[in-house]
Amino acid sequence: MEENTKQEKEVKKEKKVSLKEYNELQDQFAKAMATAAHHQNLSKYYQNEYEKMIKYRSQSVIESILPSLDSFELAFKAEPKTDEAKSYRAGFEFVYKMLLESLKSEGLEIVECKENDEFNSDFMQIVETVETDDESLNNKVSTFLLSGYKLKDRLIRPCSVKVYTLKKETEETTNERLN
């Protein structure tokens, strides 16, 4: 029995850990937990970046095609004068629609605006301003120039527009009005 007690005391001595050792173990554990958390955050970040890359994979190709779409739209504004030109136009419209459908299947959306729409800097870009005396037209689209485009939820090119602005009164105009 005495031998059992001796062994128990030795085991208890071995199990005792000094405060310094305990603090070191706590620090190591905290570092390990911080490293694990960092690893998990990094993993989420890379997963998110990968998903964005897949989602917008066609953006650079679409951006390189936009000038061609603009050329089609510009060409369609002109009215053909001969039957031959009308036939060509019909063929070009068919090709344009096929191209547009292919791009839409990749997530492309056309952002259009109309004359007299309120200017919205979220998806419009002012190319030129047109002065007006009519206050109701202030900050409204006077002319729609180029379509804007979105890829899924990302704007890749804003609409190009001309916008009305109020004429600035000069000192002469103010004096004439007062007299």
Secondary structure, DSSP 8 states (H G I E B T S, - for coil): -HHHHHHHHHHHHHH---HHHHHHHHHHHHHHHHHHHHHHHHHHHHHHHHHHHHHTTTHHHHHHHHHHHHHHHHHHHS---SHHHHHHHHHHHHHHHHHHHHHHHTTEEEE---TT-B--TTTEEEEEEEEES-GGGTTBEEEEEE-EEEETTEEEE-EEEEEEEE----HHHHHHHH-
